[in-house]
Amino acid sequence: MNNWDLIVVGAGAVGSAALRAATEAGARVLGIEQFAPAHTRGSSHGHSRIFRHAYFEQPDYVPLLRHSTARFESLQRESGATLLNRCGMLVAGPDGSATVRDTLASAQQWGLPLDSLDARALCARFPLFSFGDDAIGAFEADAGIVRPEATVHASVRIALDRGAELRTTTRVRRVVEDATGISVESEQGRERASALIIASGAWTPQLVPELTPLLEVTRQVQAWIAPTDGIDASSMPCWLFDRGPGQPAIYGLAPDPAAPASADGSPSPSRHPKVAFHGSNVVVDPDLGVAPVAPADVDRLLEGYRCVAPGLAGSPVAAATCLYTMSPDGHFLVGTRRGLRRTHFAAGLSGHGFKLAPALGDALVDLALHGRTDLPIGFLSPARFTYAAP
Ligand SMILES: Cc1cc2nc3c(=O)[nH]c(=O)nc-3n(C[C@H](O)[C@H](O)[C@H](O)COP(=O)(O)OP(=O)(O)OC[C@H]3O[C@@H](n4cnc5c(N)ncnc54)[C@H](O)[C@@H]3O)c2cc1C
């Protein structure tokens, strides 16, 4: 049994970022992943994720978003992999849309470049989309797409090159913190470490049971849809449309013409635009598996897509399920386990965590190695909720 400086459970978006950060800091780190990096049963697959900085969800994320984008850029440089595509991001909605209003407000608060657009300007600039007469919108040119699988692989590769160890197809069963360190029991035996990061996504309640009442895992569907004949989608941005109260927002990602082929050699579906609803009420248990995509899932998406981009909503090419782990308020739960000192976690990323994973990885490694972080994560503390100690 080794005595590691740090063990990281999970090598998904946050765990892989933490592995990279820990090795940068010179720590002796072990990662343990129940499947393999960039597998398709969690929350970090599907070829593309939006990154942006004008943040309607909460302006307090903006410093973390800036930090994360800089870290994606340095990962891109260091690994030589193409991870980012700055195709821009359009947020639109009907007059009075809180999503558009809060996007503009966060940009103003933090001095982010953003174009504020009325219905006429939206129609002129984005002819692929259909806008109501009262539509308003905001366009961030500095936003775009990050490739999730390539990002996870690049972080893991760099961490391994710097001496990290990663055990795959190994599930952590139990973690116990005592006065001198942490014991981590997995299918491959017991390990000791001075600190622990739990980045286990949808499976977090199994290792941090006190968070169970705060987390709900939902099934999401993402579909790649080829435009109708004659429509060229190559210059479209990423986009999100607020469809009004009670309706989940619909959003889409620009095609990625340079997307690498899938593992089986077939062309990546990401050569076509991707579309999804933001949120669902289908609650699932990640260990029981998730119902595969049904024709009705894709029909519902196509119907919503036709309303906002009729020419783009052509024929489905591929579709996949994915998991959101929701917190009660849609904001992350990040911090140190209540009553403990050495066990830190990021959970409940609520369907918007990929773009922030580098900042979360860095903050968790700061907490694990130094007991504090300069990154402003205080607003994400689970202490805003009432829940029991472990
Ligand atoms: C369809 C879809 C679209 C999205 N779009 C966006 C977007 O555009 N922009 C954005 O920012 N975010 C987006 N998100 C959200 C984002 O992808 C997630 O918030 C993020 O990937 C979650 O990362 P994670 O590290 O928490 O979880 P994961 O990446 O799932 O990692 C958790 C890992 O822990 C492992 N694990 C769990 N338990 C154990 C155990 N006991 N032992 C060992 N290993 C374990 C799992 O196997 C998994 O690999 C989207 C999510 C979905 C589903």
The ligand as a Gaussian input file, in Angstrom:
#p B3LYP/6-31G(d) Opt

LIG

0 1
 C      -26.053000      16.371000     -22.964000
 C      -25.184000      17.259000     -22.094000
 C      -24.774000      18.473000     -22.580000
 C      -23.997000      19.329000     -21.791000
 N      -23.585000      20.514000     -22.310000
 C      -22.752000      21.305000     -21.599000
 C      -22.218000      22.477000     -22.175000
 O      -22.499000      22.803000     -23.332000
 N      -21.357000      23.219000     -21.422000
 C      -21.008000      22.874000     -20.153000
 O      -20.236000      23.598000     -19.532000
 N      -21.503000      21.755000     -19.581000
 C      -22.352000      20.961000     -20.267000
 N      -22.837000      19.807000     -19.727000
 C      -22.515000      19.477000     -18.339000
 C      -21.127000      18.928000     -18.163000
 O      -20.793000      18.079000     -19.230000
 C      -21.052000      18.238000     -16.813000
 O      -21.441000      19.152000     -15.797000
 C      -19.653000      17.737000     -16.509000
 O      -19.144000      17.012000     -17.586000
 C      -19.691000      16.871000     -15.244000
 O      -18.369000      16.491000     -14.931000
 P      -18.064000      15.552000     -13.675000
 O      -16.590000      15.444000     -13.605000
 O      -18.823000      16.015000     -12.488000
 O      -18.732000      14.142000     -14.059000
 P      -18.166000      13.012000     -15.046000
 O      -17.426000      13.635000     -16.152000
 O      -19.308000      12.104000     -15.347000
 O      -17.082000      12.274000     -14.160000
 C      -17.369000      11.505000     -13.038000
 C      -16.469000      10.283000     -13.128000
 O      -16.392000       9.625000     -11.889000
 C      -16.353000       8.225000     -12.146000
 N      -16.778000       7.559000     -10.901000
 C      -17.956000       7.733000     -10.262000
 N      -18.004000       6.989000      -9.127000
 C      -16.825000       6.325000      -9.060000
 C      -16.291000       5.401000      -8.114000
 N      -16.960000       5.037000      -7.022000
 N      -15.051000       4.892000      -8.352000
 C      -14.347000       5.293000      -9.440000
 N      -14.826000       6.153000     -10.374000
 C      -16.046000       6.680000     -10.181000
 C      -17.336000       8.065000     -13.286000
 O      -17.177000       6.848000     -13.971000
 C      -17.003000       9.277000     -14.139000
 O      -16.002000       8.989000     -15.104000
 C      -23.626000      18.931000     -20.484000
 C      -24.021000      17.690000     -19.991000
 C      -24.794000      16.848000     -20.797000
 C      -25.217000      15.528000     -20.236000

